[in-house]
Amino acid sequence: MLIVTSIGKTAAACALGACLALAAAGQAAFAQADAPTPLATGMIDTGSAEGQVIEAVRNGDILSIKIRFKPIVPGKTEMVYTSISKNDYENSFYVVAGNKKYLLLKDSNDKPLTNPKLVIRTSKEAPIAGSWQGKFPAPPKDIAEVSLTIPGVETFDAIKISDR
């Protein structure tokens, strides 16, 4: 009787462990399926992460763009850019829509509306290595796609804009 009870408890523990493992796998699959399909992608210069444009929204006169960086090589910390000089602002952060270049918007203190620096930290456990966002003047309503340039990352082309 003692052997049957011990086997029954072991079987129950194994069954519970299997259920928990399946639930965790299901959650991971759900989280992956729930992640938005990127509108455009571009590698950072070192190749340790891939930038994925997850949002490009035109709301009135403002175009907001968001990027998440997916780790490719684990265990890296990199500065993609450390600050934004006047030269960087004018030549390295912009959207091209049609044949026109749009620079980042600035706040009332003359600071560009974006991350003041961009650091990427990759690990195998983390699904995201960093993020970036910027606000630009919105192109005219008849423009449906833009390209984005930021330092240290390949140009993101053919980004579809959604309107709010």
C-alpha positions in Angstrom: 0.0 0.0 0.0 2.9 2.3 0.8 4.3 1.8 -2.7 1.0 2.6 -4.4 0.6 5.8 -2.3 4.2 6.9 -3.1 3.7 6.2 -6.8 0.4 8.0 -6.8 2.0 11.1 -5.2 4.9 11.0 -7.7 2.5 10.6 -10.6 0.4 13.5 -9.3 3.5 15.7 -8.9 4.7 14.8 -12.4 1.3 15.6 -13.8 1.2 18.9 -12.0 4.7 19.7 -13.3 3.7 18.8 -16.9 0.6 21.1 -16.6 2.8 24.0 -15.3 5.3 23.5 -18.2 2.5 23.4 -20.8 0.9 26.6 -19.2 4.3 28.4 -19.3 4.8 27.3 -23.0 1.3 28.5 -23.8 2.0 31.8 -22.1 5.2 32.3 -24.1 3.5 31.4 -27.3 0.6 33.8 -26.5 3.1 36.6 -25.7 4.9 36.0 -29.0 1.6 35.9 -30.9 0.4 39.0 -29.1 3.5 41.0 -30.1 2.8 43.4 -32.9 4.2 42.6 -36.4 6.9 45.2 -37.1 6.1 47.9 -39.7 9.8 48.0 -40.6 13.1 46.6 -39.3 16.7 47.6 -39.3 19.8 46.3 -37.6 21.9 48.4 -35.2 25.4 49.0 -36.6 27.1 46.3 -34.4 24.5 43.6 -35.3 23.6 42.8 -31.7 20.0 43.9 -31.9 17.3 44.4 -34.5 15.2 47.6 -34.4 11.5 47.0 -35.1 9.1 49.9 -35.8 6.0 49.0 -33.9 4.0 52.2 -34.3 3.8 55.2 -36.7 0.7 57.2 -35.8 -0.3 60.5 -37.4 -2.5 62.4 -34.9 -3.3 65.9 -36.2 0.0 67.7 -37.0 2.2 65.1 -35.2 3.7 61.8 -36.3 4.8 59.6 -33.4 7.1 56.7 -34.2 8.1 53.9 -31.7 10.8 51.3 -32.0 11.7 48.3 -29.9 15.0 46.6 -30.2 15.0 42.8 -30.2 18.2 41.1 -28.9 20.2 39.1 -31.5 23.5 38.7 -29.6 23.1 38.2 -25.8 25.2 39.8 -23.2 25.9 43.2 -24.8 25.5 46.7 -23.6 26.0 49.3 -26.3 25.5 53.1 -26.7 23.8 53.6 -30.0 24.1 57.4 -29.5 25.2 59.4 -26.4 23.6 62.8 -27.0 22.1 64.9 -29.7 24.2 67.7 -31.0 22.9 70.4 -33.4 24.6 68.7 -36.3 23.1 65.3 -35.2 19.6 66.9 -34.9 19.9 68.4 -38.5 21.5 65.4 -40.2 20.8 62.1 -38.3 17.3 62.2 -37.0 14.6 62.6 -39.6 11.7 61.2 -41.5 11.4 61.3 -45.3 7.9 61.5 -46.7 7.4 61.9 -50.4 10.4 64.1 -51.3 10.4 66.1 -48.1 12.6 65.7 -45.0 11.0 66.3 -41.5 13.2 66.9 -38.5 12.2 66.0 -34.9 9.9 68.4 -33.2 11.4 70.3 -30.2 9.9 71.2 -26.8 9.7 74.7 -25.3 13.3 74.3 -24.0 14.6 73.6 -27.6 15.2 69.9 -26.8 14.3 67.3 -29.5 11.3 65.1 -28.7 13.1 61.9 -28.6 15.4 59.8 -26.3 18.4 62.0 -25.3 20.6 58.9 -25.5 20.0 55.3 -26.7 21.5 52.4 -24.8 20.9 48.8 -25.9 21.3 45.9 -23.3 20.8 42.4 -24.7 20.3 39.2 -22.8 18.7 35.9 -23.7 16.0 36.2 -21.1 14.8 39.7 -22.1 12.5 40.0 -25.2 13.4 43.7 -25.6 16.9 45.2 -25.5 15.8 48.9 -25.5 13.3 51.3 -27.1 13.2 54.6 -29.0 10.5 57.0 -29.8 10.3 60.3 -31.6 7.8 63.0 -32.6 7.9 64.6 -36.0 5.7 67.0 -38.0 3.1 64.9 -39.7 3.3 64.7 -43.4 0.2 65.5 -45.5 -2.8 63.0 -45.3 -2.1 61.8 -48.8 1.3 60.4 -47.7 0.8 56.8 -46.4 4.5 55.7 -45.8 7.6 57.3 -44.5 11.3 56.3 -44.0 13.0 57.0 -40.7 16.7 57.6 -40.1 18.3 57.6 -36.6 22.0 57.3 -35.8 23.5 53.8 -35.3 20.7 52.0 -37.0 19.9 51.0 -40.6 17.3 53.3 -42.2 13.7 52.0 -41.7 12.0 52.1 -45.1 8.3 51.9 -46.1 6.8 52.5 -42.7 3.0 52.5 -43.0 1.4 55.4 -41.1 -1.9 54.9 -39.3 -4.2 57.9 -38.5 -6.0 58.7 -35.3 
